[in-house]
Amino acid sequence: MEHTTEWRIQVNLTEDGETTKARAVLDTGATSLTGQGVAHRSPDDTDVRLIGDEFAAGRALRELGDKLIGTAQRDVAARGSGPEGRRSPMYGWEL
């Protein structure tokens, strides 16, 4: 059975001096997860706003991804499946 779902991720970036902060929010329709990321520019570096945005957003999305994987692992465990030695890809889901 084919299934198509769309999830939305919103990334908000704020800059204050040499610090850029990012907040990434995933809305699945059933739940919401948030990731945070920060980038600090050295005072000696050229001020290129895009670079700070990329680092902060990337870190926020990485944290969000880690939280999503943790949620999936808990969901699997709640259904009576636990970690086991596998030869298949990580988390037992084929890629």
Secondary structure as GFF3:
##gff-version 3
##sequence-region A 1 95
A	DSSP	beta_strand	8	16	.	.	.	ID=ss1
A	DSSP	beta_strand	19	27	.	.	.	ID=ss2
A	DSSP	beta_strand	32	40	.	.	.	ID=ss3
A	DSSP	alpha_helix	49	78	.	.	.	ID=ss4
A	DSSP	three_ten_helix	90	92	.	.	.	ID=ss5
###
